[in-house]
């Protein structure tokens, strides 16, 4: 499990949504214990900010980001809910190791995660291409 960086910020809305995912029996049953524990650690440690205070450099749910991975390859991913995850289409579940490393992080940060096969990865957050809050889309 990765430690939660102190510089992550979680919106009140994302906090409520993540908490719901890990506490509702129906959704929690579809998640691994490691994912639930990592999400709980994030929720317990990251400061919560009102949605009105989110700056455009913070990754929130449904943000699309451009990353530069540890091999020098560019990746564009959209942070999504587990039911919408499709890695081939760049849709990364917030409950995946990569997703949990991204949520609440900022442009310019280096994120690290351990893949399910126990391989360590890292990537720098180069750019947020779309953030719902910055676009005025806070309904979904």
C-alpha positions in Angstrom: 0.0 0.0 0.0 1.3 3.5 -0.9 1.5 6.2 1.7 -0.8 9.2 1.0 1.2 12.3 0.2 0.4 15.2 2.5 -0.2 17.5 -0.5 -3.3 15.7 -1.8 -6.6 17.6 -1.5 -10.0 15.9 -1.9 -13.2 17.8 -2.7 -16.1 17.3 -0.3 -18.1 15.7 -3.2 -15.3 13.3 -4.2 -14.9 12.4 -0.5 -18.6 11.6 -0.2 -18.5 9.5 -3.4 -15.5 7.5 -2.4 -16.7 7.0 1.1 -20.0 5.7 -0.4 -18.1 3.3 -2.7 -16.2 1.7 0.2 -19.1 1.6 2.8 -22.1 0.5 0.7 -22.2 -3.3 0.8 -23.1 -3.6 -2.9 -20.2 -1.5 -4.2 -17.7 -2.6 -1.6 -18.3 -6.2 -2.5 -16.9 -5.6 -5.9 -13.6 -4.0 -4.5 -10.5 -5.6 -3.2 -9.6 -5.3 0.4 -6.4 -3.5 -0.6 -8.4 -0.9 -2.6 -10.8 -0.3 0.2 -7.9 0.1 2.7 -6.0 2.4 0.4 -9.1 4.5 -0.2 -9.9 4.7 3.5 -6.3 5.8 4.2 -6.7 8.6 1.6 -10.1 9.7 3.0 -8.7 9.7 6.6 -5.6 11.8 5.8 -6.3 14.1 2.8 -7.7 17.5 3.7 -11.3 18.0 2.4 -12.0 21.2 0.4 -15.3 22.7 -0.7 -16.0 22.2 -4.4 -15.9 26.0 -4.8 -12.3 26.1 -3.7 -10.9 23.5 -6.2 -8.2 25.0 -8.3 -7.8 23.8 -11.9 -4.5 22.0 -11.0 -6.1 19.4 -8.8 -7.2 16.0 -10.1 -10.8 15.3 -9.3 -13.2 12.6 -10.4 -13.7 12.6 -14.2 -10.6 14.6 -14.7 -8.6 13.8 -17.9 -4.9 14.0 -17.4 -1.7 13.7 -19.4 1.0 11.7 -17.7 4.6 11.0 -18.5 5.5 7.6 -17.1 8.8 6.3 -15.7 9.7 4.9 -19.2 9.2 8.3 -20.9 5.9 7.3 -22.5 3.0 9.7 -22.5 -0.4 8.4 -21.2 -3.7 10.2 -21.3 -6.2 8.8 -18.8 -9.6 9.8 -17.4 -10.3 9.1 -13.8 -13.6 7.3 -13.6 -15.8 5.1 -11.4 -15.1 1.4 -11.3 -18.1 0.4 -13.4 -16.8 2.7 -16.2 -13.2 1.6 -16.2 -11.7 0.5 -19.5 -7.9 0.8 -19.6 -7.9 0.3 -23.4 -9.9 3.5 -23.7 -7.9 5.4 -21.1 -10.6 5.1 -18.4 -8.9 4.4 -15.1 -10.9 3.4 -12.1 -10.4 5.7 -9.1 -10.2 2.5 -7.0 -7.3 1.1 -9.0 -3.7 1.7 -7.7 -3.1 4.3 -10.4 -6.5 6.0 -9.8 -5.9 6.3 -6.0 -2.5 7.8 -6.7 -4.0 10.4 -9.0 -7.1 11.6 -7.1 -6.3 14.8 -5.2 -2.9 15.2 -6.8 -1.7 18.3 -8.7 -0.1 19.1 -12.0 3.6 18.8 -11.7 3.6 16.1 -9.0 5.1 12.7 -9.3 2.7 9.9 -8.5 3.7 6.3 -7.7 1.7 3.1 -7.5 2.1 -0.6 -7.3 0.3 -2.6 -10.0 -1.7 -5.7 -9.2 1.4 -7.8 -10.4 3.4 -6.0 -7.7 5.4 -3.9 -10.3 6.3 -0.4 -9.1 5.4 2.5 -11.5 5.7 6.2 -11.4 4.6 9.1 -13.6 4.6 12.9 -13.6 1.4 14.7 -14.0 2.1 16.9 -17.0 -1.3 18.5 -17.6 -4.9 18.3 -16.6 -6.7 18.4 -20.0 -10.2 18.5 -18.4 -11.4 19.0 -14.9 -15.2 19.0 -14.3 -15.0 21.8 -11.7 -13.0 24.1 -13.9 -15.5 23.4 -16.8 -18.4 24.2 -14.5 -19.7 20.6 -14.7 -20.3 19.4 -11.1 -23.4 17.4 -11.7 -22.1 13.9 -12.4 
